[in-house]
Amino acid sequence: MIRLVFLLLTLATPLRAESIVLGLSQDSVSITASFDGSDILIFGAVSRTAPEPTDLGPLGVIIAVSGPDQPVSVFRKARQFGIWINADEVEVDRAPSFYAVATSAPIADILRDTEDLRHRITIPRAIRSVGATVSDSAAFTDALIRIRARNGLFQMKEGTVDLQQDTLFRTSFRLPANLLEGDYLARIFLTRGGRLIDEHSTVIPVQKVGLERWLYNLAHVQPLLYGLLSLVIAVAAGWAASAGAAALKR
């Protein structure tokens, strides 16, 4: 069935030497009160109008999914007078809130550094930090990558794109529970001998729904009412706990 879908998608593409036909397991992600993450399957095919040009080098597929960009302050602590304080700070102008990259082979084998620099594909290249005043600003960027990688927000998954007969490809990404709401961009790159030969992108909306959406809107549109409601709920919960404890003592 999946092969039939790939074939139909391939026939529907415009004529190009080698181009990408893309599919998604879901075209949006909804964040509810019980949301604990989501898996997204990205699959596609390579459409060809001529025999495969193997003399140009091996075929590579790179898939990157990025969340909304945001500025980030990265601090370095130092021990002074017996306590730890923030000694240095670097303002990262733009960093994706989520960024995951999957490849069909080791990234160094299928992507040249010049192509990575031009299209900002790998995680370090996706982060923009200009105007830093400290001498080792790269260390702050590395620290940001390590922290977000531990939280599942930055993922580098080399060799996880299943590329069959240089035609069909597929991979999956795990979106963690702590996602930032917004539009997520999925980019698929097709390479030959490390050079980019085609690129395709699509947007995956991630948004709060139900109770999560109502609470979010209330907190941002009517913060006073949100604060009063939170206070009432806290008082009611405290009273209920106290009444329950008193009933148990009887």
Phi, psi and chi 1 to 4 in degrees:
 res  aa     phi    psi   chi1   chi2   chi3   chi4
   1 MET       -  -45.5 -177.3   63.0 -176.8      -
   2 ILE   -63.2  -39.4  -67.5  179.8      -      -
   3 ARG   -64.3  -35.7  -69.9 -179.6  177.9  -87.2
   4 LEU   -65.8  -40.5  177.1   59.6      -      -
   5 VAL   -61.5  -44.7  171.9      -      -      -
   6 PHE   -59.3  -41.7  -78.6  139.8      -      -
   7 LEU   -64.7  -43.5  177.6   60.0      -      -
   8 LEU   -65.0  -39.6  -65.9  175.5      -      -
   9 LEU   -65.2  -39.8  -70.5  173.3      -      -
  10 THR   -63.5  -41.7  -58.4      -      -      -
  11 LEU   -67.4  -23.1  -66.5  175.9      -      -
  12 ALA   -86.6   -4.4      -      -      -      -
  13 THR   -85.6  154.2   56.9      -      -      -
  14 PRO   -68.3  158.5   22.9  -32.0      -      -
  15 LEU   -73.9  119.5  -65.3  178.6      -      -
  16 ARG  -145.0  162.2  -61.3 -177.2   63.0  178.3
  17 ALA   -58.4  -57.9      -      -      -      -
  18 GLU  -142.6  123.5  -74.8 -174.4  -61.5      -
  19 SER  -141.9  168.5   57.6      -      -      -
  20 ILE  -101.8  136.8  -60.4  168.1      -      -
  21 VAL  -117.9  124.3 -176.0      -      -      -
  22 LEU  -112.6  148.5  176.2   65.3      -      -
  23 GLY  -140.4  154.9      -      -      -      -
  24 LEU  -130.9  145.7  -63.3  172.4      -      -
  25 SER   -72.7  -26.0   61.8      -      -      -
  26 GLN  -154.1  144.2   58.4 -172.2   88.6      -
  27 ASP  -100.7    6.3   54.7    9.7      -      -
  28 SER  -160.1  161.6   65.3      -      -      -
  29 VAL  -128.7  128.6  175.5      -      -      -
  30 SER  -106.4  129.5  -61.7      -      -      -
  31 ILE   -98.7  113.9  -59.8  177.8      -      -
  32 THR  -109.2 -179.8   62.4      -      -      -
  33 ALA   -64.0  -27.4      -      -      -      -
  34 SER  -104.1   16.4   59.1      -      -      -
  35 PHE   -65.4  125.9  179.9   76.6      -      -
  36 ASP  -126.2   25.3   61.2   -7.5      -      -
  37 GLY   113.6  170.6      -      -      -      -
  38 SER  -153.0  148.0  177.1      -      -      -
  39 ASP  -104.6  134.4  -69.3  -47.6      -      -
  40 ILE  -121.7  126.7  -72.0 -174.0      -      -
  41 LEU   -97.0  125.4  172.2   66.3      -      -
  42 ILE  -114.5  125.0  -61.3  179.0      -      -
  43 PHE  -138.5  163.6   58.1   90.8      -      -
  44 GLY  -176.4 -170.8      -      -      -      -
  45 ALA  -144.1  159.8      -      -      -      -
  46 VAL  -101.7  116.9 -179.8      -      -      -
  47 SER   -90.8  134.7  173.6      -      -      -
  48 ARG  -130.1  143.3  -63.6 -172.7  177.8   91.0
  49 THR  -110.3    4.6   58.7      -      -      -
  50 ALA  -152.0  165.7      -      -      -      -
  51 PRO   -56.5  150.6  -25.6   34.4      -      -
  52 GLU   -61.8  124.3 -176.0  178.8   -1.7      -
  53 PRO   -82.2   74.8   31.0  -33.4      -      -
  54 THR   -67.0  -19.3   54.9      -      -      -
  55 ASP   -71.4  -11.0   57.8  -43.7      -      -
  56 LEU   -89.9    0.2  -60.3  179.5      -      -
  57 GLY   112.9  171.2      -      -      -      -
  58 PRO   -69.6  151.2   26.8  -35.1      -      -
  59 LEU   -80.8  139.4 -178.7   71.6      -      -
  60 GLY  -132.6  145.9      -      -      -      -
  61 VAL  -124.4  127.4  177.4      -      -      -
  62 ILE  -125.3  129.7  -55.6  170.9      -      -
  63 ILE  -122.7  126.6  -57.0  176.2      -      -
  64 ALA  -126.6  133.8      -      -      -      -
  65 VAL  -121.3  124.2  177.3      -      -      -
  66 SER  -126.7  143.1   59.7      -      -      -
  67 GLY   -92.3  180.0      -      -      -      -
  68 PRO   -57.8  139.3  -22.7   33.0      -      -
  69 ASP   -75.1  152.1  -70.9  -20.3      -      -
  70 GLN  -156.0  148.5   56.3 -176.7 -179.9      -
  71 PRO   -72.2  147.9   25.3  -32.5      -      -
  72 VAL  -137.3  137.6 -178.8      -      -      -
  73 SER  -101.1  124.1  -63.7      -      -      -
  74 VAL  -112.9  126.2 -177.2      -      -      -
  75 PHE  -110.7  151.9  -62.8   92.1      -      -
  76 ARG  -120.0  127.0  176.9  164.1   55.9 -164.4
  77 LYS   -88.9  149.9  -67.0 -176.4  178.5  -65.7
  78 ALA  -140.7  148.8      -      -      -      -
  79 ARG   -90.3  118.0 -170.2  175.7 -178.2   86.9
  80 GLN  -134.8  130.7  -64.1 -176.6   10.8      -
  81 PHE    55.4   34.2  -53.4  107.7      -      -
  82 GLY    85.0    0.3      -      -      -      -
  83 ILE  -128.9  157.6   59.8  174.5      -      -
  84 TRP   -92.8  127.7  -70.6   95.4      -      -
  85 ILE  -132.2  162.8   63.3  172.2      -      -
  86 ASN   -76.5  111.4  -66.8  -32.7      -      -
  87 ALA   -93.7  -42.7      -      -      -      -
  88 ASP  -127.9  154.7  -63.6  -50.8      -      -
  89 GLU  -142.1  140.2  175.6 -173.9    1.9      -
  90 VAL  -126.8  129.2  165.4      -      -      -
  91 GLU   -91.0  111.1  -69.1  -74.5  -17.0      -
  92 VAL   -83.0  118.1  175.7      -      -      -
  93 ASP   -64.4  -38.8  -55.8  -87.3      -      -
  94 ARG  -155.1  124.5 -169.9 -179.4   69.7 -170.5
  95 ALA  -141.1  135.9      -      -      -      -
  96 PRO   -66.4  138.1   21.7  -30.5      -      -
  97 SER   -68.2  -24.3   55.6      -      -      -
  98 PHE  -145.6  137.7  172.9   85.8      -      -
  99 TYR  -152.3  123.4 -160.4   77.2      -      -
 100 ALA  -133.7  137.1      -      -      -      -
 101 VAL  -127.9  129.8 -179.4      -      -      -
 102 ALA  -123.6  141.6      -      -      -      -
 103 THR  -131.6  160.0   68.1      -      -      -
 104 SER   -85.7  -11.2   59.1      -      -      -
 105 ALA  -158.7  171.8      -      -      -      -
 106 PRO   -51.0  134.6  -28.6   35.6      -      -
 107 ILE   -57.4  -34.8 -171.3   74.2      -      -
 108 ALA   -67.8  -21.3      -      -      -      -
 109 ASP   -85.6  -20.8  -65.0  -16.2      -      -
 110 ILE  -122.5    0.2   59.2  174.7      -      -
 111 LEU  -141.8  122.8 -177.8   66.6      -      -
 112 ARG   -76.7  151.6  -62.4 -173.0  178.9 -174.4
 113 ASP   -62.7  -35.8 -169.6   63.0      -      -
 114 THR   -64.3  -36.6   52.7      -      -      -
 115 GLU   -69.4  -38.7  -63.5  -76.6   12.9      -
 116 ASP   -64.1  -41.1 -174.4   20.1      -      -
 117 LEU   -64.1  -40.2 -179.8   62.5      -      -
 118 ARG   -71.6  -40.0 -178.9  179.1  -60.6  113.9
 119 HIS  -105.2   -3.4  -62.4  -80.1      -      -
 120 ARG    52.4   65.6  -62.2 -174.2  177.3  -83.0
 121 ILE   -94.9  -49.7  -60.8  173.5      -      -
 122 THR   -73.5  165.1   59.4      -      -      -
 123 ILE   -60.5  -49.3  -65.4  174.7      -      -
 124 PRO   -59.6  -34.6  -23.5   35.1      -      -
 125 ARG   -75.0  -19.9  -67.7  -80.7  165.5   73.9
 126 ALA   -79.2  -11.2      -      -      -      -
 127 ILE  -100.8  128.8  -60.3  173.5      -      -
 128 ARG  -108.3  119.3  -68.6 -177.5   59.4   87.7
 129 SER  -134.7   99.8 -179.8      -      -      -
 130 VAL  -119.1  153.5  -63.3      -      -      -
 131 GLY    77.5   14.9      -      -      -      -
 132 ALA   -67.7  139.9      -      -      -      -
 133 THR   -98.1  -11.2   57.4      -      -      -
 134 VAL   -87.7  153.8  -62.4      -      -      -
 135 SER   -72.8  -31.7   57.8      -      -      -
 136 ASP  -110.1   52.7   58.2  -18.9      -      -
 137 SER   -61.8  -26.7   60.0      -      -      -
 138 ALA   -61.8  -30.2      -      -      -      -
 139 ALA   -65.6  -32.3      -      -      -      -
 140 PHE   -70.5  -39.7  -71.8   78.0      -      -
 141 THR   -63.3  -41.8  -58.6      -      -      -
 142 ASP   -61.8  -39.2  -66.7  -19.3      -      -
 143 ALA   -65.5  -40.6      -      -      -      -
 144 LEU   -61.4  -42.2  174.5   63.4      -      -
 145 ILE   -63.5  -43.6  -66.4  173.8      -      -
 146 ARG   -62.7  -43.3  -71.4 -164.2  -55.6  -89.3
 147 ILE   -64.6  -46.7  -67.0  170.5      -      -
 148 ARG   -72.8  -28.0  -67.1 -162.2  168.7  178.4
 149 ALA   -66.8  -39.6      -      -      -      -
 150 ARG   -62.6  -31.8  -74.7 -160.3  -59.2  -94.2
 151 ASN   -89.8    5.1  -64.9  -31.7      -      -
 152 GLY    78.5    8.3      -      -      -      -
 153 LEU   -87.8  -23.3  -65.5  172.1      -      -
 154 PHE  -119.0  127.6  -77.1  174.5      -      -
 155 GLN  -135.6  130.1  -55.9  171.1   16.2      -
 156 MET  -119.7  110.8 -174.6   64.0 -168.3      -
 157 LYS  -121.8   81.9  -55.9  165.5   58.9  179.3
 158 GLU   -76.2  136.5  -65.5 -176.4  -88.8      -
 159 GLY    77.1   13.0      -      -      -      -
 160 THR   -98.8   -3.7   58.5      -      -      -
 161 VAL   -84.1  118.5  174.7      -      -      -
 162 ASP   -81.3  107.2 -177.6   17.3      -      -
 163 LEU  -107.8  112.5  179.5   59.1      -      -
 164 GLN  -104.2  122.1  -60.2 -179.7   15.0      -
 165 GLN    52.3   33.7  -59.9  177.1  -12.1      -
 166 ASP    54.2   29.0  -81.2   -1.3      -      -
 167 THR  -133.4  -54.2  -58.1      -      -      -
 168 LEU  -100.8  136.9  -53.0  179.5      -      -
 169 PHE  -138.2  154.3   62.1   85.2      -      -
 170 ARG  -161.1  151.6   57.7 -179.1  -69.8  167.3
 171 THR  -161.0  166.3 -167.1      -      -      -
 172 SER  -131.0  150.6   61.8      -      -      -
 173 PHE  -123.2  142.2  -69.1   97.4      -      -
 174 ARG   -99.1  114.6  177.4   64.0 -178.8  175.2
 175 LEU   -89.6  121.2  -57.0  179.6      -      -
 176 PRO   -72.6  170.2   26.8  -33.5      -      -
 177 ALA   -69.4  -27.0      -      -      -      -
 178 ASN   -90.3   47.9   52.5  -19.9      -      -
 179 LEU   -77.1  145.7  -76.7 -179.6      -      -
 180 LEU   -87.8  136.5 -176.1   67.7      -      -
 181 GLU   -68.6  143.7 -173.8  179.9   27.4      -
 182 GLY   148.4 -168.7      -      -      -      -
 183 ASP   -91.0  127.6  -71.8  -23.4      -      -
 184 TYR  -104.1  132.0  -76.1   61.4      -      -
 185 LEU  -101.8  122.9 -179.6   64.2      -      -
 186 ALA  -102.3  121.7      -      -      -      -
 187 ARG  -118.7  135.2  -63.4 -175.2  -63.5  163.1
 188 ILE  -119.6  127.1  -64.2   83.9      -      -
 189 PHE  -115.7  135.0  -57.2   92.9      -      -
 190 LEU  -111.4  127.0 -161.2   62.5      -      -
 191 THR  -125.4  154.0   65.6      -      -      -
 192 ARG  -132.3  119.3  -85.6  -78.5  178.9 -163.5
 193 GLY    58.2   30.2      -      -      -      -
 194 GLY    89.0   -8.6      -      -      -      -
 195 ARG   -97.1  141.7  -66.7 -177.2  179.2  -85.2
 196 LEU   -75.6  126.5 -176.0   69.6      -      -
 197 ILE  -115.0  -18.3   58.9  174.8      -      -
 198 ASP  -161.4  154.5 -167.7   32.4      -      -
 199 GLU  -145.1  140.8  175.7 -175.8   -0.6      -
 200 HIS  -139.1  144.8 -174.4   83.0      -      -
 201 SER  -140.9  154.2   62.8      -      -      -
 202 THR  -150.6  156.5 -173.0      -      -      -
 203 VAL  -103.6  135.5  172.6      -      -      -
 204 ILE  -115.5  106.0  -54.5  172.2      -      -
 205 PRO   -69.5  135.0  -15.1   29.7      -      -
 206 VAL  -122.1  117.9  174.9      -      -      -
 207 GLN  -145.2  152.1   55.2 -173.2   -3.4      -
 208 LYS   -76.2  144.1  -64.3 -179.7  175.7   68.7
 209 VAL  -135.7  164.2  -63.5      -      -      -
 210 GLY    64.0 -135.8      -      -      -      -
 211 LEU   -61.2  -39.2  179.2   61.6      -      -
 212 GLU   -59.5  -44.7  -74.6  -73.6  -51.3      -
 213 ARG   -64.1  -41.8  165.0   57.6   62.0 -178.5
 214 TRP   -63.6  -45.3 -177.4   78.4      -      -
 215 LEU   -66.1  -39.9  -69.5  174.2      -      -
 216 TYR   -62.6  -47.2 -179.9   85.7      -      -
 217 ASN   -64.4  -40.2  -71.1  -22.1      -      -
 218 LEU   -63.2  -42.5 -174.8   65.0      -      -
 219 ALA   -66.8  -33.7      -      -      -      -
 220 HIS   -94.6  -29.2  -71.8   79.1      -      -
 221 VAL   -93.2  -39.5  177.9      -      -      -
 222 GLN  -130.0   70.8  -65.1  179.8  -57.2      -
 223 PRO   -61.9  -33.0   21.3  -31.6      -      -
 224 LEU   -64.7  -45.9  179.1   58.9      -      -
 225 LEU   -64.2  -37.9  179.8   58.8      -      -
 226 TYR   -63.0  -42.2  177.4   80.6      -      -
 227 GLY   -65.1  -42.6      -      -      -      -
 228 LEU   -64.6  -40.6  -68.1  175.1      -      -
 229 LEU   -64.5  -40.7 -178.6   61.0      -      -
 230 SER   -62.3  -39.6  -60.2      -      -      -
 231 LEU   -65.4  -43.0 -179.5   60.6      -      -
 232 VAL   -62.7  -43.3  170.0      -      -      -
 233 ILE   -64.3  -41.0  -66.2  175.1      -      -
 234 ALA   -64.4  -42.3      -      -      -      -
 235 VAL   -64.8  -43.0  170.8      -      -      -
 236 ALA   -64.2  -40.6      -      -      -      -
 237 ALA   -66.3  -40.0      -      -      -      -
 238 GLY   -65.2  -41.4      -      -      -      -
 239 TRP   -64.6  -42.2  176.7   84.7      -      -
 240 ALA   -63.7  -40.6      -      -      -      -
 241 ALA   -65.3  -41.3      -      -      -      -
 242 SER   -65.6  -42.8  176.8      -      -      -
 243 ALA   -64.3  -39.1      -      -      -      -
 244 GLY   -64.6  -42.2      -      -      -      -
 245 ALA   -64.1  -39.8      -      -      -      -
 246 ALA   -65.6  -36.7      -      -      -      -
 247 ALA   -68.0  -32.8      -      -      -      -
 248 LEU   -70.3  -29.5  -70.7  174.8      -      -
 249 LYS   -75.3  -18.8  -67.9  179.9  179.7  179.6
 250 ARG   -75.5      -  -66.4  175.5 -177.6  175.2
